[in-house]
Amino acid sequence: MVQLEGRRAMVTGAAGALGAVICEVLAREGADIGGLDLNASGLAATGDRVRAAGRGWAGAAVDLTDFVGVQEAAAGLVSRLGGVDILVNCAGGGAVSFFHEMSPETWRTQMARNLDQVFNVTRAVLPAMLAARSGRIVNIASIAAVSGGRLVRGATAYAAAKAGVIGLTKALAIEVAEQGVTVNAIAPGAQATPGRDRDTPQRRAALLDQIPTRLLGEPEHLAAAIVFLAGPAGVNVTGVVLPLDGGHSI
Ligand SMILES: NC(=O)c1ccc[n+]([C@@H]2O[C@H](COP(=O)([O-])OP(=O)(O)OC[C@H]3O[C@@H](n4cnc5c(N)ncnc54)[C@H](O)[C@@H]3O)[C@@H](O)[C@H]2O)c1
């Protein structure tokens, strides 16, 4: 039994390591996918994975920090998908920068990349969900916002932006709960994405020392958590921040 049959899901960061897996898993669960990302060739590759899973795909290459561009791109995707039931705000990413020497530009870039774009895309999609009195929004935050970036030092701007995502998630969850829209966040710890392959053995050992299960997160497991939040069993779950961090934040 698939859990998202006939649903239409918009996923940001769809060309990225986690976003591509999320698109494929949601498609395997029966959803058509609209992907947004800066990276046009990466989007095309994700589109191939979604079509191979037997579902419809629409992609739009756009800078998600550009409010006007996002409104146009998201409207185009909603039109091509015939509506939108699920939004996964996954685009983002950190940059190591120590606070005592951080430039205002680095601070602003991190806010734009990790928080502003969640506003831009959610603002574009929410009116259609409210009109339908149904919708599921899942924001990918980070355990850095919960535990202060102990896994990666130099993450103050990233942690602050992702903490903003968590605040937005909770406040919006309250605002739209009676209109049939749920808003939740996932706070992943370190994931087993290709970027981790650059770890030295010492770095990997230090990382695992911070994680009680001694396991990196698996992108497929993160995607499965999104399926739960966006599927039938998630109907009464809203405003939660789900750590997927092997107990790091305990
Ligand atoms: N990988 C991890 O270990 C981990 C842990 C915690 C949280 N996260 C979060 O999960 C999300 C996905 O991470 P990932 O590992 O897949 O990273 P990734 O770098 O592989 O993918 C991020 C994607 O976002 C896109 N993107 C970034 N800025 C954009 C912009 N302005 N406009 C359009 N697209 C933009 C990039 O092009 C990229 O495809 C991020 O929000 C990240 O902060 C990741």
The ligand as a Tripos MOL2 file, in Angstrom:
@<TRIPOS>MOLECULE
LIG
   44    48     1     0     0
SMALL
NO_CHARGES

@<TRIPOS>ATOM
      1 N1         23.3790   16.4790    4.8750 N.am      1 LIG1
      2 C1         23.3160   16.6130    6.1960 C.2       1 LIG1
      3 O1         24.0470   15.9600    6.9550 O.2       1 LIG1
      4 C2         22.3130   17.5650    6.7960 C.ar      1 LIG1
      5 C3         22.1520   17.6030    8.1950 C.ar      1 LIG1
      6 C4         21.2210   18.4830    8.7430 C.ar      1 LIG1
      7 C5         20.4780   19.2890    7.9170 C.ar      1 LIG1
      8 N2         20.6620   19.2300    6.5660 N.ar      1 LIG1
      9 C6         19.8430   20.1200    5.7410 C.3       1 LIG1
     10 O2         19.2070   19.3410    4.7490 O.3       1 LIG1
     11 C7         19.0350   20.1200    3.5750 C.3       1 LIG1
     12 C8         19.6010   19.3760    2.3760 C.3       1 LIG1
     13 O3         20.9580   19.0800    2.6120 O.3       1 LIG1
     14 P1         21.8310   18.2620    1.5500 P.3       1 LIG1
     15 O4         22.8360   17.4860    2.3180 O.co2     1 LIG1
     16 O5         20.9510   17.5750    0.5790 O.co2     1 LIG1
     17 O6         22.5980   19.4710    0.8350 O.3       1 LIG1
     18 P2         22.9550   19.6410   -0.7120 P.3       1 LIG1
     19 O7         23.9510   20.7380   -0.7890 O.co2     1 LIG1
     20 O8         23.3120   18.3290   -1.3470 O.co2     1 LIG1
     21 O9         21.5880   20.1210   -1.3450 O.3       1 LIG1
     22 C9         21.0720   21.4070   -1.1190 C.3       1 LIG1
     23 C10        20.3750   21.8510   -2.3800 C.3       1 LIG1
     24 O10        19.8030   23.1420   -2.1430 O.3       1 LIG1
     25 C11        20.0150   23.9140   -3.3080 C.3       1 LIG1
     26 N3         20.0320   25.3230   -2.9790 N.ar      1 LIG1
     27 C12        20.7810   25.9410   -2.0290 C.ar      1 LIG1
     28 N4         20.5690   27.2680   -2.0710 N.ar      1 LIG1
     29 C13        19.6600   27.4780   -3.0580 C.ar      1 LIG1
     30 C14        19.0340   28.6350   -3.5840 C.ar      1 LIG1
     31 N5         19.3120   29.8560   -3.1130 N.pl3     1 LIG1
     32 N6         18.1590   28.4900   -4.5920 N.ar      1 LIG1
     33 C15        17.8840   27.2710   -5.0920 C.ar      1 LIG1
     34 N7         18.4430   26.1350   -4.6340 N.ar      1 LIG1
     35 C16        19.3220   26.2430   -3.6320 C.ar      1 LIG1
     36 C17        21.3660   23.4790   -3.8570 C.3       1 LIG1
     37 O11        21.5030   23.7860   -5.2370 O.3       1 LIG1
     38 C18        21.3490   21.9880   -3.5740 C.3       1 LIG1
     39 O12        20.8710   21.2430   -4.6740 O.3       1 LIG1
     40 C19        19.6820   21.4730    3.8440 C.3       1 LIG1
     41 O13        18.6910   22.3910    4.2460 O.3       1 LIG1
     42 C20        20.6350   21.1690    4.9780 C.3       1 LIG1
     43 O14        20.8910   22.3010    5.7640 O.3       1 LIG1
     44 C21        21.5560   18.3930    5.9850 C.ar      1 LIG1
@<TRIPOS>BOND
     1     1     2 1
     2     2     3 2
     3     2     4 1
     4     4     5 ar
     5     4    44 ar
     6     5     6 ar
     7     6     7 ar
     8     7     8 ar
     9     8     9 1
    10     8    44 ar
    11     9    10 1
    12     9    42 1
    13    10    11 1
    14    11    12 1
    15    11    40 1
    16    12    13 1
    17    13    14 1
    18    14    15 2
    19    14    16 1
    20    14    17 1
    21    17    18 1
    22    18    19 2
    23    18    20 1
    24    18    21 1
    25    21    22 1
    26    22    23 1
    27    23    24 1
    28    23    38 1
    29    24    25 1
    30    25    26 1
    31    25    36 1
    32    26    27 ar
    33    26    35 ar
    34    27    28 ar
    35    28    29 ar
    36    29    30 ar
    37    29    35 ar
    38    30    31 1
    39    30    32 ar
    40    32    33 ar
    41    33    34 ar
    42    34    35 ar
    43    36    37 1
    44    36    38 1
    45    38    39 1
    46    40    41 1
    47    40    42 1
    48    42    43 1
@<TRIPOS>SUBSTRUCTURE
     1 LIG1         1 GROUP 0 **** ****
